[in-house]
Amino acid sequence: MLKFDTAYYQRFYGDNGAHDYERIAHLATAVHHLAAWWDIRIASVLDVGSGMGMWRDWYHDSYPNVSVRSIDVSEHACATWNHERRDIASWRPRGKFDLVVCHSVLQYLDNASVVQAFENLSAATRHVMYLELPTKWDYENIVDEDATDLQVYQRSAQWYRGHLSKYFRQVGAGLWVPLNGVPMYELEACK
């Protein structure tokens, strides 16, 4: 298994990587405001695979009254950025969160672990989940190989959607809602 240590974060985040605080701030703003468009009030967030804590920090800066719980499997990330050490494939929170963020996490897990993670993410999601999860096609056609970790499992979109569709409806831009969640216009949600 890959070590999510100092070298990993120096290599794939900040000035060298695909994600930095400014890009995450734009993304978090969009996700938060789209949820507001659907009359979803975000009061609680679960950030899965929190890494450097950019989502958590954005919420603390932008919406300090929102409760954010950040988890990660990396001992280094937890010690450095103050997260709970949890593995979403084997851990299920007791309560639900208005927003669950799972940003570039599940491609590191084997098939059985991803399937279990989807079940646990479903149990955690009250209203909306933001999921960034590159597919095999993305790795072959989109991702910047210099800024992206390629030591991952590469699966098809069909494989992911087949498992996600047991719990969620895709509503675009990486957003998923529980099957019995917020009503969506027919063209807002994929079937």
Residue pairs with C-beta under 8 A, 6 or more apart in sequence:
1 108
2 8
2 108
2 149
2 151
3 76
4 51
4 72
4 73
4 74
4 76
4 77
5 74
5 76
6 76
8 149
9 51
9 52
9 76
9 77
10 16
11 17
11 149
12 18
12 19
12 147
12 148
12 149
13 19
13 20
13 51
13 52
14 20
16 147
17 147
17 148
18 104
18 143
18 144
18 147
18 148
19 54
19 103
19 104
20 54
21 54
21 57
21 58
24 54
24 55
24 58
25 54
25 58
25 62
27 130
28 54
28 55
28 58
28 59
28 62
29 58
29 62
30 173
31 99
31 101
31 128
31 130
31 173
31 174
31 175
32 42
32 62
32 63
32 99
34 173
34 175
35 42
35 98
35 99
35 127
35 128
36 42
38 128
38 182
38 184
39 182
40 98
40 99
40 127
40 128
40 182
41 98
42 63
42 66
42 98
42 99
42 127
43 65
43 66
43 67
43 98
44 66
44 67
44 68
44 69
44 96
44 97
44 98
44 99
44 126
45 55
45 56
45 59
45 66
45 67
45 68
45 69
45 97
45 98
45 99
45 100
45 101
46 68
46 69
46 71
46 93
46 97
46 99
46 100
46 101
46 124
47 53
47 55
47 56
47 68
47 69
47 70
47 71
47 83
47 101
47 103
48 71
48 88
48 100
48 101
48 102
48 103
48 105
48 121
49 71
49 72
49 73
49 88
49 102
49 103
49 104
49 105
50 56
50 70
50 71
50 72
50 77
50 81
50 83
51 72
51 74
51 77
51 81
52 77
52 81
53 70
53 81
53 82
53 83
55 68
55 70
55 101
55 103
56 68
56 70
59 66
59 68
60 68
69 84
69 93
69 97
70 81
70 82
70 83
70 84
71 83
71 84
71 85
71 86
71 88
71 91
72 78
72 81
72 83
72 84
72 85
72 86
73 85
73 86
73 87
74 85
75 85
77 83
78 84
78 85
88 102
88 105
88 117
88 120
88 121
89 109
89 113
89 114
89 116
89 117
89 120
90 116
91 120
92 119
92 120
92 123
92 124
93 120
93 123
93 124
95 124
96 123
96 124
96 125
96 126
97 124
97 125
97 126
98 126
98 127
98 128
99 127
99 128
99 129
99 130
100 121
100 124
100 125
100 128
100 129
100 130
101 129
101 130
102 117
102 121
102 129
102 130
102 131
102 132
102 133
103 130
103 131
103 132
104 132
104 133
104 134
105 133
106 114
106 117
106 131
106 133
107 133
107 134
107 152
107 153
107 154
107 155
108 152
108 153
109 117
109 153
110 153
111 153
111 155
114 153
114 155
114 163
115 163
118 163
118 164
118 166
118 167
119 167
121 129
121 131
121 167
122 166
122 167
122 168
122 178
125 168
125 176
125 178
125 181
126 178
126 181
127 177
127 178
127 181
127 182
128 171
128 175
128 176
128 177
128 181
128 182
129 168
129 175
129 176
129 177
130 174
130 175
130 176
131 164
131 174
131 175
131 176
132 174
133 160
134 142
134 143
134 148
134 152
134 154
135 154
135 155
135 156
135 157
135 160
136 154
136 155
136 156
137 156
137 157
139 148
139 150
139 152
139 154
161 170
164 170
164 176
167 178
167 179
168 176
168 177
168 178
168 179
169 176
169 177
169 178
169 179
169 181
169 184
169 189
169 190
169 191
170 176
170 189
170 190
171 177
171 184
171 188
171 189
171 190
172 188
172 190
177 184
177 189
